[in-house]
Amino acid sequence: GTGRAGPADIFIGRIASLNYQEINTGNNGVTPKLTIQIITDDSYKDKSGTWIEKSSSFFLTDWGPRAQKITQNGTLEVGFGLYAEVKMTTNAVTKNGQTNYYTDLSLQDFEITSRPKAWHDRRNNSMANAPQQLAQPPQQGYLALNPDDQPYDDDIPF
C-alpha cells in the first residue's frame, strides 16, 4: 500500500512511451518528472456479437525521487504491461475568457504485469555470460506476482 487516503483510479495497459525531464523550479533547483504513456484495451462485443477493437491512450505523471529512480534503474520499459493506481485531479485554466479543463493522472503506485519476449531474451543472454551464483530461496511468507515467469511474444506496445 501507499499509505494515502481515498480511492485510486486503476489503469491496466501496456507502456507506449516514457519521457523523463528535470523541471527547473527556480531557487529550489530541479524536480524530476516522468511521463508514462499507457495504452489500454477497451475492446468489446457489440449487440450482434462482433468484436469492436478499441484502445485508449493516457499519460500518467510521477514526480520527484521515485521518477528519477525508475528512470535510472530502467525499472519500466516500452512494451511492459502495467497495473497503475493514479490520483485523478481535474483543473480549469481560463485564457482570453475561455475556460478549458484538463485532468492530471498522478501515479500513486504500480505493478509490472508482463514483459515482452525481447526483454527476456536480453536478460537470458546477459545471464548466460554472467558468473553463476546460487539462487536464494524466497523469504518465509513472501508472495509476489512474478511477470518474468510468463513472457509474451508481442512487439506491439498495446
Residue pairs with C-beta under 8 A, 6 or more apart in sequence:
1 109
2 85
2 108
2 109
4 87
4 108
6 87
8 85
8 86
8 87
8 108
8 109
9 85
9 86
9 87
9 88
9 105
10 83
10 84
10 85
10 86
11 38
11 40
11 58
11 60
11 82
11 83
11 84
11 86
11 105
12 40
12 81
12 82
12 83
12 84
12 113
13 38
13 39
13 40
13 41
13 58
13 81
13 82
13 158
14 38
14 39
14 79
14 80
14 81
14 82
14 156
14 157
14 158
15 36
15 37
15 38
15 39
15 76
15 77
15 78
15 79
15 80
15 81
15 82
15 157
16 37
16 38
16 39
16 57
16 78
16 157
16 158
17 36
17 37
17 78
17 157
18 34
18 35
18 36
18 37
18 71
18 76
18 77
18 78
19 34
19 35
19 37
20 32
20 33
20 34
20 35
20 67
20 68
20 71
21 32
21 33
21 35
22 30
22 31
22 32
22 33
23 30
23 31
23 32
23 33
24 30
25 31
31 63
31 64
32 63
32 64
32 65
32 67
32 68
32 71
33 61
33 62
33 63
33 67
34 61
34 62
34 63
34 67
34 68
34 70
34 71
34 107
35 59
35 60
35 61
36 59
36 60
36 61
36 62
36 76
36 82
36 84
36 107
37 57
37 58
37 59
37 60
38 57
38 58
38 59
38 60
38 82
38 84
39 55
39 56
39 57
39 157
39 158
40 55
40 56
40 57
40 58
40 158
41 54
41 55
41 158
42 54
42 55
42 56
43 51
43 52
43 53
43 54
43 55
44 51
44 52
44 54
45 51
45 52
46 52
55 158
58 105
59 105
60 84
60 86
60 105
60 106
60 107
61 104
61 105
61 106
61 107
62 70
62 106
62 107
63 106
69 75
70 76
75 112
76 82
76 112
77 115
77 119
78 157
79 115
79 116
79 118
79 119
79 154
79 155
79 157
80 112
80 113
80 114
80 115
80 116
80 119
81 112
81 113
81 114
81 115
81 147
82 110
82 111
82 112
82 113
83 110
83 111
83 112
83 113
84 107
84 109
84 110
85 107
85 108
85 109
85 110
86 105
86 106
86 107
86 108
87 105
87 106
87 108
88 103
88 104
88 105
88 106
89 103
89 104
89 106
90 101
90 102
90 103
90 104
91 101
91 102
91 103
91 104
92 99
92 100
92 101
93 99
93 100
93 101
93 102
94 100
111 145
112 147
113 145
113 147
114 147
114 150
114 151
114 152
115 147
115 148
115 151
116 151
116 152
116 153
116 154
116 155
117 151
117 152
117 153
117 154
118 155
119 151
120 148
120 151
123 148
